[in-house]
Amino acid sequence: MNHSQSLFETAQEYLPGGVNSPVRAFKGVGGTPIFIRRAEGPYLYDEDHNRYIDFVCSWGPAVVGHAHPEVVEAVCEAAAGGLSFGAPTEAETRMAKAIRGLVPSMERLRMVNSGTEATMSALRLARGFTGRDVIVKFEGNYHGHVDSLLVKAGSGALTLGTPTSPGVPESVVKDTVTLNYNDPEDARRAFSEMGERVAAVIVEPVAGNMNCVPGTQDFLNTLRSLCTEHGAVLIFDEVMSGFRAALGGAQAHYEITPDLTCLGKVVGGGMPVGAFGGRRDIMEHLAPLGPVYQAGTLSGNPVAMAAGIKTLEIISRPGLFQRLEQSTSYLAQGIRDRAREVGLPLQVNQVGSMFGVFFTEQDTPVTSYAHVMNCDVDRFRRFFHAMLAEGVYMAPSAFEGGFTSITHDEGVMDDTLNAFSRVFAQLKR
Ligand code: PMP
């Protein structure tokens, strides 16, 4: 038994399933999760002293690589000045300025402690602002474990085969409508039936929780105009795509202005942070200015702000994001080429520093939930373990996308592509 296996056994004596978030348990791929000892740049090091090139990047946050010296320094400096005050700090305004500088639609914003908190709060605000109850979401999109959104949710819930969770009362989801992703006609139909009751449409503009599936321009444009026409709030859940699909998020990539945006992951640079924000008139419905209640003891925490501010500063440096995008394209194209060389059918999606590999016979780009669900999960499992044996850590689920960082340079990408070649040759057999 190696060290990870024995740590996992002990963990299961204390934590349900041995983990604090389900996807980490390797249920989707089988086997024992790797226990991480430390990480640096593009690499993870496990408790058995193995090194892996990391394409999970903490599920997104590690866009400047792990333990970036400038981020670590900023965090240590902030920590030395006190961990939490529960009173305003200048750092919170600096964070808000940095976010608004990159995502101008967030005219006013509020910091929270996770992506889930961001989406939960944005929904309450949208309902409070419009005085309506119905929320529209899309199959295969995941917005955190918010009760009212655990309806045909993606991510861990999909992997575990429990699309709706016990513990969520029927009464809580009765106002949640789930439509087909990338299907503008479905959205038009729903709005023509109940447009005046819709408080908000929440969407991942680049879906990162049914592997990586970019929204189509037509689909997202349609959502924008339907919301405007019917007085509903358009919420872009950019917890994953924020500072990844483009520096300004998916809304910059598609040139669409949502009413509210949810952020997480990158915005905290690896600390537990989320944010939501948008139109000033909507945001000013929040307490203390308005009647919609939302609060948090640790929200805007000084150590978390330091990590996030430094991370945003680094990725904003001239040319850096373009290089990140280019190296991710290089990887995506390399994967396609290596698969073609051995005659292995697959599709690769990529937007900015997000990508997804799909084992599918279908010779068309993956744009729908149905197509994702038709991919070969068994082949993915074999692929995942073979890559792990090659020292490459991919997301341990066929329904999760991949992430890169500015430390994944050409040398790292070439090492990865050579591993892909060897693994593809095995998979063909
Ligand atoms: N929205 C999206 C798009 C996400 O990908 C996630 C997490 N993967 C969340 C919300 C929830 O964020 P958190 O896990 O920080 O609560």
Residues whose N, C-alpha, C, O or C-beta is under 5 A from the ligand:
A	BS01	PMP	S114 G115 T116 Y142 H143 G144 E204 D237 V239 M240 G264
